[in-house]
């Protein structure tokens, strides 16, 4: 029936928006940054004050 077409388009639009949002949420929460393996060693700095 032609009068039902707008409702079907709306449902299809909402369906694709839902899939898009689920895809983005999934990517956002499942992304992990790689761990850094570099170890930084601190060296103490000594100042000799010669007045």
C-alpha positions, 0 to 999 in steps of 0.5 A: 500500500502506498500510504505505508511507504513513509513508515517503512522509510522511517523504520529503515532510517532508524535501523541504519542509525542504530547499526551506525551507533552500535558500530561506533560504540563498539569501536570506541570501547574496544580500541586499545592503545599499544603499551609503551616498552620504553623505560625512562630512567631518571638521573639526579641533577646536582648543582655546584654553587660556587660563590 
